[in-house]
């Protein structure tokens, strides 16, 4: 009988401390490391995009951590570099890093053009006809990136065509997207 009472008290004690965040990662330090794939088992790093027009990036994996940055651009590509429970540590194209709740992320593959004005081509060839010019920092959607090619088929501002992988951020050099 005493063992049962002790087990009940212990279970209540654990439940009480869990409700305050102990053992849930709410009080981890900003330099604590997080195991790769702990949240989903999907490969890390990987690209995703922001799901909303306003997304808070926090200092740590909980709403108890301060907001360090507010993204105000739906579909912006980001790279997941770590996972903890329902939180994803992301990196943006400028190198900024922080934690975002998984509900604010989408598997839709997007890109952001980098550097200078780029030419969207009708075919995956530098001598192919120009479809449109893509200004720096324009966000678009990636349709496909064949593994054997240095080009990806994309849609940007209503125009569909091909961009070289080095002309935008949001895909890995050896990644295939279909």
Residue pairs with C-beta under 8 A, 6 or more apart in sequence:
17 23
18 24
21 27
21 62
21 64
24 62
24 85
25 60
25 61
25 62
25 84
25 85
25 87
26 62
26 64
28 60
28 61
30 59
30 60
33 82
34 61
34 82
34 83
34 84
34 89
36 44
36 82
36 83
37 43
37 44
37 83
38 83
38 84
38 85
39 83
39 84
39 85
39 86
39 87
39 88
39 102
40 83
44 80
44 81
44 82
44 83
45 79
45 80
45 81
45 91
46 79
46 80
47 77
47 78
47 79
47 80
47 109
47 170
47 171
47 172
48 77
48 78
48 79
48 80
48 88
48 90
48 105
48 106
48 107
48 108
48 109
49 75
49 76
49 77
49 78
49 105
49 106
49 108
49 109
49 110
50 71
50 73
50 74
50 75
50 76
50 78
50 100
50 104
50 105
50 106
51 74
51 103
51 104
51 105
51 106
52 74
52 104
53 72
53 73
53 74
54 70
54 71
54 72
55 70
55 71
55 100
55 104
56 67
56 69
56 70
56 71
56 100
56 104
57 67
57 68
57 69
57 70
57 71
57 90
57 96
57 98
57 99
57 100
58 65
58 66
58 67
58 68
58 98
58 99
58 100
59 65
59 66
59 68
59 98
59 99
60 99
61 84
61 85
61 87
61 89
61 99
62 87
62 99
65 99
68 98
69 96
69 98
71 92
73 139
75 106
75 108
75 110
75 139
75 141
76 92
76 110
76 112
76 139
77 93
77 109
77 110
77 111
77 112
77 139
77 169
77 170
78 90
78 91
78 92
78 100
78 105
79 90
79 91
79 92
80 88
80 89
80 90
80 105
81 89
81 90
81 91
81 97
82 88
82 89
83 89
84 99
86 101
86 102
86 103
87 99
87 100
87 101
87 102
88 99
88 100
88 101
88 102
88 105
89 97
89 98
89 99
90 97
90 98
90 99
90 100
90 105
91 97
93 112
93 114
93 169
93 170
108 141
109 141
109 142
109 170
109 171
109 177
110 139
110 140
110 141
110 142
110 170
111 139
111 140
111 141
111 142
111 152
111 154
111 163
111 168
111 169
111 170
111 171
112 137
112 138
112 139
112 168
112 169
112 170
113 134
113 135
113 136
113 137
113 138
113 140
113 156
113 163
113 167
113 168
114 136
114 137
114 167
114 168
114 169
115 136
115 167
116 136
117 133
117 134
117 135
117 136
118 133
118 134
118 163
118 167
118 168
119 130
119 132
119 133
119 134
120 130
120 131
120 132
120 133
120 134
120 154
120 156
120 159
120 160
120 161
120 162
120 163
121 128
121 129
121 130
121 131
121 151
121 161
121 162
121 163
122 128
122 129
122 130
122 131
122 161
122 162
123 129
123 162
124 149
124 151
124 153
124 162
125 162
128 162
131 159
131 160
131 161
132 156
132 157
132 159
132 161
134 140
134 156
134 157
134 163
134 167
138 156
138 157
139 156
140 154
140 155
140 156
140 157
140 168
141 154
141 155
141 156
142 152
142 153
142 154
142 170
142 171
142 177
143 152
143 153
143 154
143 155
143 160
143 177
144 152
144 153
144 177
144 178
145 151
145 152
145 153
145 165
145 171
145 175
145 176
145 177
146 176
147 174
147 175
147 176
150 164
150 165
150 166
151 162
151 163
151 164
151 165
152 162
152 163
152 164
152 165
152 168
152 171
152 177
153 160
153 161
153 162
154 160
154 161
154 162
154 163
154 168
165 171
165 173
171 177
